[in-house]
Amino acid sequence: MVQSQTQLISKDLPIGEFVERFSSVIDVLTDEGVHCVGCGASTFETIEQGLMSHGKSVEEVDEFINRVNNVYSEREASRVNNKPSDDLDVIITDKAAIKLKDILKSQNKESYSLRVQVLKGGCSGNKYGFQITDVINVDDKVYNVEGVKFLVDASSLKLLNGSKVDYVDSLQGAGFKISNPNAKKSCGCGESFN
């Protein structure tokens, strides 16, 4: 099969190097069930070995490599061609909204919102913060999804532009997760970035 463009991410790339060089698409790998991006094996285990140890066939590995390269190219183009500041946006998944609705209902705080923000700290310089609040600030962008509100302040929105806020529930833990195409570097757990 002849490929029309050079693929930067190959199946022979060690997972640790993948995490370091292509942090904006770590979520594509973890969505395949490979969550060992921060473990000791990631320094020598290749993407192919990681996927195959999680039951993927050779064909599925090749499909993944094509998909992750396409996603990386799209996210890089989005990052390079950053939208003007008044067009900054974040994607909130229905799954995240439904989970927030459940959480707020269980705490008798149905009228509250979830603040999504970028804070200083974490092993990569910035970290994501989530806070249930009843305060909406003047500079907040408000996202109404499935009957609940997500809030992002103006300074966080600049760093989160194009990001997806989702809710994941896996063996490694459950919680709100941000896939940020603007992150140049992130830790293996995906909770902090630069």
matplotlib code that plots the C-alpha trace (Angstrom):
import matplotlib.pyplot as plt

x = [0.0, 1.5, 0.9, 0.4, 2.2, 5.0, 3.8, 5.5, 4.2, 5.2, 4.3, 8.0, 8.1, 8.6, 5.5, 7.6, 8.9, 5.4, 4.2, 7.0, 6.8, 3.1, 1.4, -1.6, -2.7, -2.1, -5.9, -6.0, -3.7, -5.4, -8.8, -7.5, -7.0, -3.3, -3.0, 0.6, 1.9, 3.5, 4.8, 8.3, 7.5, 6.8, 10.5, 11.2, 7.7, 6.7, 3.3, 2.8, 3.8, 1.5, -1.4, -0.8, -0.4, -3.9, -5.3, -5.0, -4.2, -1.6, -4.3, -5.8, -2.3, -1.9, -5.4, -4.4, -1.2, -3.1, -5.7, -3.3, -1.3, -4.4, -5.6, -2.2, -2.1, -5.6, -4.8, -1.5, -3.3, -5.8, -3.1, -1.1, -4.2, -5.4, -8.8, -9.2, -9.8, -13.5, -13.9, -12.2, -14.1, -14.2, -16.1, -18.2, -19.3, -22.8, -21.2, -19.5, -22.8, -24.8, -22.3, -22.3, -26.1, -25.9, -23.3, -25.2, -28.4, -26.8, -25.5, -28.8, -27.0, -28.9, -28.6, -24.8, -22.2, -18.8, -15.9, -13.2, -9.9, -6.2, -4.1, -0.4, 1.2, 1.5, 4.7, 4.4, 3.7, -0.1, -2.8, -6.5, -9.0, -12.6, -14.9, -18.6, -19.7, -22.8, -20.8, -20.7, -18.0, -18.3, -15.4, -16.8, -17.8, -20.9, -21.6, -25.1, -25.1, -27.9, -29.4, -26.2, -23.6, -19.8, -17.9, -14.5, -12.8, -11.2, -7.5, -8.2, -10.1, -7.0, -5.1, -8.1, -9.1, -10.1, -10.0, -12.6, -14.0, -15.2, -15.9, -14.0, -14.6, -11.8, -9.9, -7.3, -10.0, -13.0, -13.3, -13.5, -10.8, -9.5, -8.0, -6.0, -4.6, -2.5, -0.5, 3.1, 4.1, 2.1, 2.6, 1.7, -1.4, -2.7, -3.5, -0.8, 0.6, 2.8]
y = [0.0, 3.4, 6.2, 9.7, 11.4, 10.4, 9.0, 10.5, 7.9, 4.3, 1.0, 0.6, 3.8, 3.2, 4.2, 6.5, 8.4, 8.5, 10.1, 12.6, 13.6, 13.3, 14.2, 15.7, 12.2, 10.1, 9.8, 8.0, 5.3, 5.1, 4.8, 1.5, 0.2, 0.9, 2.8, 2.0, 5.3, 6.2, 2.8, 1.4, -0.8, 2.3, 3.0, -0.1, -1.4, -0.3, 0.9, -2.4, -4.5, -2.5, -2.9, -6.6, -7.3, -5.8, -8.3, -6.2, -8.0, -6.9, -5.3, -3.5, -2.1, -0.9, 0.8, 2.4, 3.8, 5.3, 6.7, 8.2, 9.9, 11.4, 12.7, 14.1, 15.9, 17.3, 18.5, 20.1, 21.9, 23.2, 24.3, 26.1, 27.7, 28.9, 30.6, 34.3, 34.8, 35.5, 32.1, 30.1, 26.9, 23.7, 20.6, 19.0, 15.4, 14.3, 11.6, 14.3, 16.3, 13.2, 12.3, 15.9, 15.9, 12.7, 14.2, 17.4, 15.5, 13.3, 16.4, 18.3, 21.0, 20.7, 24.5, 24.5, 24.3, 22.6, 25.0, 23.6, 25.5, 25.5, 26.0, 26.4, 23.2, 19.5, 17.8, 19.5, 23.1, 23.4, 21.1, 20.8, 21.7, 20.9, 22.6, 22.4, 26.0, 28.3, 31.3, 32.4, 35.1, 37.8, 36.4, 32.8, 31.1, 29.1, 25.8, 24.4, 20.7, 18.2, 20.7, 21.3, 24.1, 23.9, 27.1, 28.1, 31.4, 33.5, 32.7, 29.0, 29.1, 30.3, 27.2, 24.8, 26.0, 22.9, 20.6, 18.0, 17.5, 13.9, 11.5, 8.3, 5.2, 2.6, 0.2, 3.0, 5.3, 7.4, 11.2, 14.1, 14.1, 16.7, 15.9, 19.1, 19.5, 22.5, 20.6, 20.4, 18.1, 16.2, 13.7, 10.0, 10.3, 13.2, 15.4, 18.0, 19.6, 22.3]
z = [0.0, -1.1, 1.4, 0.1, 3.0, 5.3, 8.6, 11.6, 14.0, 13.2, 14.8, 15.8, 17.9, 21.6, 23.6, 25.8, 22.8, 21.4, 24.7, 24.6, 21.0, 20.2, 23.5, 21.6, 20.5, 23.7, 24.0, 20.7, 22.1, 25.5, 23.8, 22.3, 25.8, 26.1, 29.4, 30.2, 28.7, 32.0, 33.2, 33.0, 30.0, 27.9, 27.5, 25.5, 24.4, 20.9, 19.9, 17.9, 21.0, 23.2, 20.9, 20.3, 24.0, 24.3, 21.7, 18.5, 15.2, 12.7, 10.6, 13.6, 14.4, 10.8, 11.0, 14.3, 12.8, 9.9, 12.2, 14.8, 12.1, 10.6, 14.0, 14.7, 11.3, 11.9, 15.4, 14.3, 11.5, 14.0, 16.4, 13.8, 12.2, 15.6, 15.5, 16.4, 20.1, 19.7, 18.1, 20.8, 21.6, 23.6, 22.8, 25.6, 25.0, 25.8, 28.1, 30.2, 30.4, 31.4, 34.1, 35.4, 35.5, 37.6, 40.0, 40.5, 41.1, 43.7, 45.5, 45.3, 43.2, 39.9, 39.3, 39.7, 36.9, 36.4, 36.0, 33.7, 34.1, 33.6, 36.7, 37.3, 38.6, 37.7, 36.5, 33.0, 34.1, 33.9, 35.1, 34.6, 37.3, 37.7, 40.3, 40.9, 41.5, 41.6, 40.5, 36.8, 36.2, 33.6, 31.5, 31.6, 28.4, 29.2, 27.5, 27.9, 27.1, 28.0, 30.5, 32.5, 32.3, 31.8, 32.4, 31.0, 31.9, 29.2, 30.1, 30.3, 27.0, 25.2, 26.4, 25.9, 22.4, 20.3, 23.4, 24.1, 27.6, 28.1, 31.0, 31.1, 33.3, 33.1, 35.2, 35.8, 37.2, 36.4, 35.9, 33.5, 30.9, 28.6, 25.2, 24.4, 20.8, 22.0, 24.6, 23.4, 26.3, 28.8, 31.5, 31.0, 33.1, 30.9, 33.9, 33.3, 30.2, 28.8]

ax = plt.figure().add_subplot(projection="3d")
ax.plot(x, y, z, "-o")
ax.set_aspect("equal")
plt.show()
